[in-house]
Amino acid sequence: MTQEQLRLAEHNAHKASWKKFGPYLTERQWGTVREDYSADGNAWDYISHDMARSKAYRWGEEGIGGISDDQQQLCLAVALWNGQDEILKERLFGLTNGQGNHGEDVKELYYYLDSTPTHSYLKMLYKYPQRAFPYRKLVKENARRTRQQPEYELLDTGIFDQNRYFDVFVEYAKAGPDDVLMQVTVHNRGPKKAPVQVLPQLWFRNTWSWDNAAAARPGLRETGPGVVQAEHPQLGRYHFYCDQAPRLLFCENETNGPRLYDLPAEGRHFKDGINDFVVEGDAAAINEAQRGTKVAAQYELLLPPGQSATVRLRLSAAALAAPFADFDAVVAARQQDADEFYDCLQENLPDPDARNVQRQAFAGMLWSKQFYYYDVTQWLAGDPAVLTPPTERARGRNRHWPHLHNADLISMPDKWEYPWYAAWDLAFHCIPLAMVDAGFAKEQLRLLTRDRYMHPNGQLPAYEWNFSDVNPPVHAWATWRVYKMDKKLNEGRGDTVFLEAVFHKLALNFTWWVNRKDKSERNIFEGGFLGLDNIGVFDRSAPLPTGGFIEQSDGTSWMAMFALNMMRIALELAKTNPVYQEMAGKFFEHFLYIADAMTRGGDGLFNLWDEEDGFYYDVLHTPDEKRTKLKVRSIVGLIPLFAVEVVEQDLLDAMPEFTARARWLLANRPHLAQLVSRWEEPGRGARHLLGLLRRSRLKRLLSRMLDEREFLSEFGIRAMSRYHLAHPYVFSTEEADFTVEYVPGEAESGMFGGNSNWRGPIWLPINYLIIESLQRFYFYYGDKFRVEYPTGSGTYLNLQEVATALAGRLSKLLLRDAAGRRPAFGTEEKLQTDPYFRDHLLFHEYFHGDNGRGMGANHQTGWTGLIVRLLQMRG
């Protein structure tokens, strides 16, 4: 085992808390629902970026390249000042949903370069301009642009011209679970000598301002030159050592009432005191008594062109006589440990560029953990020591989730744009996370089914803007995949305790879906927008302009997939407890009835499959009982592929009760038997197939999906067929025409804020599920089932070969091509060719459907982190 694997094993065995400190700070606490106490629920306006430096947060903290303990009581991050900016660079800047011409968007350049699973070594890079940061210019220009124009990015402002910026590398290395070394290395990439102040900041999350009771208050105080002692009633005592004994600047992590609310000045030293002292020269803003709840070590550097300087700090529970004697050796050892860990993981990935992409993807996944704290009951009621929330709050957002109390480390989609968990994002995150830390992946899947999260009615929380929204039910799929990955890593020993615990909760969730989203009890589901935002003709989360409801091809297919996943988990549990055979039979029966409904519409009158087009469509069911197929060729019609499972004959032989039930159903319900794909005919190696698509339909659907004139892009499967570029779909009502057309780039629709686009771009999670489904079909059919790839090419491949080819197309998004260019970087020459940019990766939310350019949130390593698996699948 490598040293990092040993640390991980120690942590999992509760012998040493190696994950006690980690990158658990968010990148944006301002503009989040948790901090919003407004009457109208407009979180973006309640606390702005400008207010953030002066307002103490209630529920969490933010920082650049920061770490904290696992309850976010003590935080450490870097702040910077170039002598030109109006404010310290303490937090990342970005546009709110209303400011961006394509929704909210971070306007900074930063990269997560490395992390081990225990965070024994961490490295990130922040690119800091030497001229004044163009805050106003970014806001003004993006406000001027329409949705039909591209976003105005930081590079577009010219702020990095002539390389007039600093590369700021922030590294952490652990000498022990309670002994963290921080190293900040600043490089002047510009042509001239340039000043910069590096201000590492240590502070306590404010836990004392919200209750009238005398809360035990933590404190920081100087105990020697460049030394701070931190005392916390729960965390205990820590020592903060600053090399070269810099000046220490103290203030309080408390709201500046005079600045924000015109309250009387009280002579206190507020949260923005360090900013006011450094930038404005206000000596009264910091505490000369050298104590407080926030402190910065002030390092003033003057760097010649091409030169660098390093700042060293150490946070330790132990009092150290010589904190920097072994500093360089510890950092070097942890770097070597990280290299050994990934060398072991990547031994079957020889290409250096692929290794670099994969390692940075893992880094992004591991850096995107966040301490997430949200007590809905407390949030709704307000705190005793502050103003009572407006009465509208009791009737507003998340009021139906008073049980929800979250205070955990959670994998986030993106800690700036999406600094909150999302149920289906999290499921996808767990696949790559299981490759490096299966224990954490299992904890994440278990977390969302715990009573503090899951609604008593069985619903999983969607995301903090609206916990009651509905995400696709992929939790069972992720649970089964992570279980199998973990079982393989443990030489065939499966964690059935984990599997059983999640299974029982997901059985409740399945029941919630059946009771709430199949209102007409026909096994046709109306899940709402289901995470696909603007993919349809209408906003599927809102009342339809026609009245009635949509019978959803994707919602129904997700439920068929859910049923098969639950059946397969039950069969695994039945190996040691036969009672689960009955549960497996129940989910098998659910699948059969959903399969029937997909074909016959649930009442024998109408169906979601269109024989003429060879495709699945949503169906609009209006109050007058009229049904209309909404003939939009989108991934909504490809999701039926995902409902597929292959069962080995020897497993059936070991499950007599389940097998008897399945045979009875197929014998006595012949209309169901004929819909199931070749269940009674063993396939390759005596295997049986369950799926929504029979051979003929599968071929027809794949012929569209693999057509380069439709779904197949050079870089993967598009979210919508390119057919709709020349042939927009139009649905007309008496009041308006509703049009859907192929849009490969940023959204032109205002639906969902205009910052999401499922009408053409390439999304990795959907592509990943397509590839996995093709592999399962191949597992049954083998080499004899071949399809034309691409459609019309005359070349025929088996389904495993198609899956491998698709993984290769998707991998090309981030890998260098023959000309040394990465498609995801688009036409930006600095990103493509500059040696200080070209090998630092961004993991975008989605990618342009024609040219592969990265779009949307640019640090959404969350589900785009699936690239770590695709790189290994590409052959």
N, C-alpha and C positions, 0 to 999 in steps of 0.2 A: 504494500500500500504506500502511496505517496504521503508526504507529511500533511498535506491538506486533507486527504481522505482520513487520516488518523484523527485530525482535529474534528472533522465532521462526525466521525464515529464517537468521539468523546462527548461531543455536544448532544448527539442523539441518545446516548446512554446516561445523560444528565450528570456526567462526571466533571464537566467544565463548560461554562456558559460562553462558548466562543462567539455566539451571535448576539451577545448582550449589546454591543455597539455595532452599528451598521449605518448604511446610507438611508436612514429612515425619515429624513426631512423631506417634505414636499418641495417643489419648485415654485408653487403658487398657492398660498393660503387665501390671499385676497380674491374676491369674486367667487368664492365657493358658497354653496348653499348653507353649510354649517355656520359660517360667519355672518350670514344675512339675517338681520332682524327687522327688515322693512315690512311695510304694510302690503306692498304690491308684489313682493317675492322676486324683485329684480336684483338678483345677487350681484350681477356685474356692476351695478351702480352704487350699491350700498357701501362697499369699500373698494376704492379705486387703487391703482398702482401708486398714485401720488399720495394717497392717505396711508398706504401700507407701512411706510417707514415710521409713522407717528402713532399708529393704533396698535395696542396690544391685542393679540388674538385670544379667543376663548378656547378653541378646539385643536389647535396645532400650530406649528411653526414652519418657516420656509427659509431657504438659504441656497447659496451657490456652492455646489460640491460639498455639501454638508453631511455630517453624521449626527446621530443622537443615540441615547440608550433606547431600549426596546419599549419604554413607556414615554419616551420623549420628554423626560424631565430635564436633562442637561444636553445642550446642543452646541455644536462646534461647526463653524463654516468660515469661508474666506470672504472678506469685503475688499474692494479696490477703489483707488482714486487716482486718476491720471492728471490731476491739476486743472482740467478743463471742464469736466462735467459739473452740472448744477447740483448733483446729489452723489453720494457714495453709491458705488455699484454693490449693493447688498443683496439684491434679488434680480431675477430675470425679468425683462420687460416684454410685453406683448400686447396685442390688440384684443379688446373685448369683442363679444359676439356682434355687437352693434357697430363697432368701429371698422372691422375688416370687411372688405368687399366679398370675401368668402368665409365669413365667420371668424371666430376667435383664432389667434395664431401667435405663437411666440416669435419674437423678432430678435433673436440672438443666435450666435454660433457657438455651440458647445458639443462635446463628444464624450461619451463614456467609453473608455479604452480598455479597462480591465477590472475584473473582480473575481475573487474566489467565492465559493458558496458560504464560507463562514465570515467573509469580509476580512480575512486576515491580511489581505492586500487589496487595495482599491486605487484606481487611477482614473482621473478625468481631465479633460482639457477645456479651458474657456478662452475664447479669443476676445481680447479686450482692446478696443480702438484707442489710439493715442490722442485723437481729437475728440471734441465734445460729442457725446452720444446723440444721434439724431432723433430724439424722442418725438418732437413736434412734427418733423418732416415725415416720419413714418405714419403718424396719425393722419396728417393732412392729405398726403398723397393717396393713401388707401381709401380715405373718405371720398376722394374725387373720382376714383375708379368705379366702374360698373362691374356687375357679375360677369359680363362678357369679356372683361379684361383680366390679365394675370395679376396676381398679388404683387405688391411692391415690397421687396425683401431688403434685408439689411445690406446685402452685397450691392444691391441696385443703387444705394445712396452714395457709393463711392468712398465710404468710410475706410475701406481696406486698401484703397489705391496706394501704390508705392510701398506696400507692406507696412504701412504705418500703424502697427498694432503690436500688442504683446501676446505671446502664447503663454498662458498661465496653466501650468500642470499642477494639479492637486493630488497628492498621494497620501494614503494611510497604510500603516503597517502595524500589526499587533505583536507586541512582545509577550502578551498574555491577554486573557479575556478582559481584564481591567487595566490594561496598559497599552494605550494607542498612540503611535507616533504619527505626526502630521508633517508633511514636507511640501512646501510650495515653491516651485521653480518657475521664475519669470524670464522669458526670452524676449529681447527686443528684436523684432523682425524687420524694423524699419531702417532707413538710411541715415538717421541722425540720432544723436544722444537724446534720451527721453527720460523724464522723471515718472515714477509711479510709487504710490504708497500701497503697501500690502498690509491689511489689517485683519488678521485672524481674530474671529470673535467667538467668545464663549458666553453662553447665557442660559438662564433657566426659563422654561416655559412658564408663563404666568398662571399659577394655580391659586393665587391668594386674593384676587380682586373681585371674585364673583359671589362671595358669601359673606354675610354680615358677621358670621362667627369668626373668631380670631384664628385664622388658618396659620399653621406653622409655616413661617416664611423662610425660604432658603436664602443663602447669601454668598457673595464672592468678596474676597478682600485680599489685598496685597500683603504677602508675608515675607518678601525679600525682593531684591532686584530681579525683575522679570519673572516673579513667581506669584501665582494666585492660588489661594485655597478656596475650594468650593464645598459648601456644607448644605446638604439637603436632608430633610427629615426622613424620607424614604430611601433615597439613593445612598446616603452616607457621605463620606468625605472623599474628595478627589483633589489632586494637585495638578496645576497647569503650569508647565515650565516653558518659558519663552527664551530661546537661544539669543545670546548677545544682549540680554537685559534691556529690551526696548521700553519706551514709555508705555505705561498702562493707562487706558482711558476707561473710566467707570461711569455708568449711568444705571437707570432702572428700566426694566422691561415693562413699562407702564405707559398708558395712553397720554399723549400730549394734548390735554383738554384745551389749553389756550389756543393752540394752533388750529385744531380741527373744529372746535365748537365754541370758540370765543369765551371760554370759561376763564375765571380769574386765575392769574398765575399764582402758584403756590410755592414757588421757590424750589420745586423738585427737579430732578434730573431725569428727563423722560427717555423713552425708547429711542428717539431720534437725536439724543444728546451727542453721541459720537459723530454722527453726520454733521451736526451744527458746529461742533468744535473743529473738525477737520476742514470742512468746506467753507464755512462762514467765519471761522476764527472766533467763535463765541466761547470764551473761556468759562463762562458761568454755566454752560450746558453740561459739563461733566463734573463729577464729584471729586473735589480735591482731597477728601478724606480717604480716597482710594478704596472704596467699597461700593457695592450695589448688587444688582442681579444681572447685569450685562457688562462685559468688559471686552476691549479690543487691545491687542498688542500692535503698536504703531511702528512699522518699518518703513523708512523713507529711502527709496532707492533711486539712483541715477545711473541708467544703463547705457553704455556706448552701443553703437549699432552692431548687431550680430552677437552681442554678449548676453550673459544670463547671470542671475543671482538666485540663491536658495535661502529660504526661511525655514527654520526647524522649530517644531513645538512638540510637546509631549503631555498627554493627559493620563494620569496614573492614580490608582487608588492607594498605592504605596508611596511613602515619602522617599525620594531618591536623592542620594548625596551627589551623584554625578549623572544626571539624566541624559547627557549627550555623549558620554564616553563610548557607549555601544550603539549609538543611534544609526550610523551609516551601516554597520554590520547587520543590524536587525532589518533595516529596509532592504538591503541586498539579499538577505536570506529569504524574506517573504516574496520578493520578486522571483527568486529562483524556485521557491515552492509553487508559485502560480504557474511558472513555465513547465515544471514537471507534471503538474496536475493536468494541464491542457495537452501536453505532449502525449500523455497516456490516453486521454479522451480522443485525440485526433490522429491516432496512429494509422487509421485507415483513410485519412484525408491528406494525401501527399502534397497537393497544390498549395504553395505558400499563400497565394491570394485568397483561396477558399478558406484556408486556416485563419487568415486575418479577419475575413468577413464573419466567420462563425464565432471567433473569440470575442469580437466586438459586439456581436448579437447577444452572446451570453452575458457580456458585461452590462449591456443595456437592460437585459432581463433582471439581473441581480441588483443593479443600481435602482431599479424602479420599484423596489419594495418601499412601503411607506407606513409609518405609524398612523393609523386611521382611527380617529376618536369622534364618535357621534352618539349622543344619548338623546333620542328624539323626544322623550317625555320632558327632559330638562330643557331641551331646545325650545319646545313649544311653550313651556311655562315661563321660561326666563329665569334669571338668577336673582336671588334676594338683594344683592348689593348694587344692582344696576336697574335701569328703567324697565318696567313691565312691557313685554312685547305688545304690539297693537292687537286689537281684538280680531282683526282679519286673519291673524296667524292661526287661530283655533279652527278656522274653516279652510285653511290653505294647504300648502304642500305637505305631504307625508303625514298628515294627521291620523291616517289609518294605521300607522306603524308605531304606536306608542311603546311597544315591547322592545323595539330595536335599540340595542346598546352595543356599540362597536368600540373596542379599544384594543386593536390588534395590529400586527404586521401583515400587510396585504400587498399582493402584487397588483400594481396599478397599470392601466393602459399607457399612461404618459403622465409624468408628475407635474407638467405645466398645463397642458391643454385638458387632460382628463385626470385630475388629481383625486379621483374617487374610483372605487371598484365598480365594475360592470359584470353582471353574472356570466354572460356568454364570452366576453373577452377573457375573463379569469379562467374559464374552462380551457381555452386554447393556450393560455400562458403555461398551464401546468404540463403540457406535453414537452416543450423544450426544457422547462425547469426540472422535470423528472430525470433528464439526462445528466444533470450535475448535482441535484439534491432532491432525490425522490421523497425524502421525509418532508421537506417543505411543500412539495407539490401535493402530497397527501393531506397535509395540514390545511392547505388552502381549499381543497375540495370539501373537506370535512367542515370547514369553518362556515361556509354559506348554508349548511344544513343544520347548524346549531340553533338552539331556541332563541338566542340573542339576535339572530339574523332572520331565519325563516319565519314567515308569518304563521300564526296558529292555524290559519286555514290551509296551509300547505304551499303558499306561493313563495318563491325565492325572490329576494329583493333585486330589482333591476339595476338601479344606480341612483345617486342621491338627488338628482333633479326630480325624479319621480320613481320612488321604489315600486309603485304599483304598475308601472309599465311592464311590458312582457318581452323578454328576450327569448330567442330560440332555446328549446329545452335540450341543451347539449351536455348538461352536467353528467348524465349517466354515461354518455359516450366517453367523456374525459376520464371519469372514474374507472371505467373498464380498461381504457388504454394505459393509464398510469399504473393501475394494478398489474397489468401484464408486463410493462416495462420494469417495474420494481421486482416482480417475480423472476424475470430473466436475470436481473442484476444479482439477485440473491440465490442463484443456482436452483431455481424451481420452487423456492419456498415463498408462497404467496401470503400477503398480509390480509387474511380473511377477516380479521377483526375490523380493519379499516373498511373493507369491502361491504361487510354486513351492516356496519353502522350507517354508511351512506345509503345503502340500498333501502333500508327501512324508511329513511326520511324522504328519499326520492319516490317511494311508493305513495307517500302522502302528496308529494308534488304532482305525480301523475294523476292522482284522483282529483286534485285541484283543477288541472287542465281539463279533464273529462267533464267536471261539473260546471266549470266557468266558461270554457271556450268552445264547448259543443252544445250551445243552448238549445238547439233543435233536436238534440240526441240522435243525430244521423251519422256520427263518426266523421263529420266534416268540420274542420276547426277554423275559427276566425280569431287568430291570435293578435290582430292589430298590425303595427308596423314591423314587429319582429326583428328589430335591429337593422332592417334594410332601408330605413329612412325614406328616401324619395324615389324608390324603384317603381312604384305603381302609378296608376292614373290619378288616384286620389291619395290624400293623407289617410293612411289606413288606421291611424290612431284616433281620428276625429269622426264625428257623425258625417255620413255620406251626403253629398248634395242631392242625391236621388232618393235618400231614405234607404232602409233595408240594410243589408250587410253583404260582405264579400266572403264567399266560400274559397278559402285560400289553399292553393296548391302547395305553397311552402309550409303553411301552418299544419296542414294535414300530413304532409310528408315528414316534417319534423317529428310529429307524434308517432308515425309509423316507425321511424328510426328509434325514438325513445322506447317504444314497446319492445323492439328487438334487442336493444341494449339491456333493458331490464330482464328480458327473458334469458339472455346469455349470462348475466350476473347471477341470476337465480340458479341456473344450471351449474355454475361454478360452486356456489354455496351448497348445492345439493350433493356435491361429492362427499361432504362430511356431515351434512344434515339433510336427510331425505325429505323433510317437510317442505323444503324449498322447491321440490318438483311440482307441487301444486301451484306455487306462485309462478313458476316458469310456464306452466300450462295456461294460467290466467293471462299472462302477457302475450303468449302465443295467440290466444283467442282474440285479444284486443287487436293484435296486428292483422289478423285475418279480416276482421270487420272493417278496419281502416282501409285495407287493401281493396275490399269490396266497394267501399264508399268512393275511393279514388276512381274506380272504374264505372260505377253505376250511380254516383251522386248521392248515395245514402238512402235513396228512396226508389231506385230503379228507373228513374225518369231522365236523369241527366248525369253527365260525368265530367271530370276535369281533364281527361285525355281527349285531344282532338285528333281524330283518325286522319283527317285530310292533311293536316300540317305535321302530324307525327310529333306532337309536343303537348306539354301540360300547360294549362292556363288557369288563372284565377277566374272565378265566376261571380258576377254581380247578381245578387238575389234581391229584387226590389219588392216593396210592399204589395204590389199587385200580383205577386208570385211569378213574375217574369224573370227568366234567367238569361244573362248575356255573358258570353265568354269575352274576357278582356284580353284580346289577342296581342299582348306584348311579349315578345320573345326575350325573356330575361332569365336570370339564374333561378327565379321563382319556379320555372319549369324544369330546371336541372336538379333541384333539390330532391326529387323522388329517387335519384340515383343513390342517395345516402342511406336509404332504408334497405339494407342488404346484410344478410348474415349467413355464414356457412357453418354447418354443424357436422362434425365427424360422426361416422356410424358408431364407432366404439363408445362415444359419449352417449348416444341414444341407447345403446345396449345396456349401459350402466344406469339408465333412468327409466325403468319400466313403467312407473306411474305416469310420467310426463309423456312417454312414447304412446302409451295406451290412449291417453286423452287426445293427443294430436291425431292419431289414427281414427278415433271415433269422430272427431270433428270433420276430418276430410272425407270420411265415408258417409256421414249423415248430413253434411252440408255441401253437396256437390258444387253448388255455385261458388262456394269459397275455394274448394279444392282446385277448380280450374283457373283460379286467379293467382295461385301461388306458383312461383317459378320453379317447376320441376322438383317439388319436394319429394315425391315418391320415386324419382329416378336418381339414384346415386351418381354423382359426377366423378371427376378424377380422384382416385384414391378413396372411393366409397364415402363421398361427402354429399350433403344435402344443402340445397339453396333455398333461402327465404328472401324474397325481394319484391318490390312493387313492379319491377320491370321484367317481363318475360323476354326471351331471346329476340323476337321480332321487334318489339317496342324498344328494347335496348339498342338495337342496331340503328333504328330510325332516329332515336334521340341523339346517339353519338354522331350520326352523320351530320347533324346540325351543329353540335358542340365542337366538332373537329374541323369545321369548315372555316377557312381563313376569311371568307366573305361574311361570316357571321360571328361566332364566339371566339374562335381561335386566333389569338394575337401571337406575335413573335415572342411575347413574354408571358404567356399564360392565357387563361380563359377570362374573357371579358364579363362584366356583370350584365351586359345587355348586348344583344346581337347588333352587329354593324349594319344589318339589313335596315334598321330603323333610321339610319342616316339619310337615306334616299326615300324611305317610306315611313314617315312618322305615323304613329298610331294616334287617331283622333276619336275621342268619345264625346258626342254632342248631347247636351241637354237643352231645355228651353232657355235656360239662363246663360249658358256659356259652353264653349268648347274646351275640352281638356286634352292636351297634347303631350305625348311622350315620344321623345326622339333620342337617338344615340348621341351621347355627350361624353367623349373619352377623357376630357380634362375636368377642370373645376366646375362645380355645380352652377348651372344657370337658373336653377329653380330656387325660390326662397323657402321651400319646404325645409323644416327643421333648421332654420337659421341660415340655410344656404352654405353650410360648411361640410356637407356630406354628399357624396355622389355615388349612387349605385346604378347610374344610367350609362355605364360604359367602362369605367376604370377596372383595373385588376386588383382583386383583394386576395391576400394570401390565405386567410382562413377557409374561404369557400374553395379555393383551388386545392388546398390541402385535403379537404374532405372528398373532393372529386378524385384525387389521386388515390387516396386510401380506398375509396369505393371500387375503383377500377381494379385495384390489387385483390380485393375480396372476390370480385366477379372472376378474375383470373384464377384464383385459388380453387374455384369450382370448375370453370370451363376448361382451363388449361390452354394449350397451344392451338387447339382446333378452332376456337372462336377467334376470328380475326376481323379487323375493321380497317377501312381505308384511312390512312393518316399521312398528310391531311386529306380531307374529303376532296375527291377529284384528282388526286395525285397519281393514282394507280399503284401506290405502295400500300401493302397490307401488313399490319402488325398485330401481334396478340395484345391483350389488354395490359399485361405487365410491361411490355415494351412501350405502349402508349403512356402509361403512368410514368415510366422513366423519362420519356421524352418531354412530358409536361414539366416534371421536376427540373429538367435541364433548362427549359425555357424560362421558368420562374427564377432559377438561380442566376440567369444572365442579367437580371435586373440590377444586381449589385456587384457582380464580378466584372473585372476588366475584360473588354473584348480584344480582338486582334490589334486594334489601333490604340489600346491602352485606355479606352474610355469606358466609363460606367454609365449605362443607360439611365439609371436613377438620377444622375447628376444633371441630366438634360444638356442644355447648350451653355451652361455656366463654365467658362474657360478656367476660371480660378479653381473651381472644384475639380475640374477634369485634369489639369496639368500642373498646378502649383505643387511643389514637393511637400509643402506644409499643410496641404489640404487633401490631396488626391487619395490618400490611404486612410483617411478618417471618414467613417461611415455614418450616414443618417438612415434611420429605419422608418420610412414614411408609413402613413396610415393606409394609403392605397397608391396605385401607379397608373399613369396615363395609358389608356387602352390601346394606343397605336405606337407610341414611341418609348413607353416605359418610364417616363420621367416621374420622380417621386412627388407626391402631392399630399395635401391634408396635414395632419399633425406630423411633424418631422422627427419626433422621438418616440413614436408609438412602437417601440420594440416589442411591446406586449404581444399582439398576435402576429405582427410581422417577424417576431422572433422565431416563428415556425421555419424561417429560412435555415436554421441550424439543422433541421431534419431533412429539408429538401436538398441541401448540399450533399447529403449522404445518400439520397435516393436517386440522384441524377445519373448514376452509373459511371 
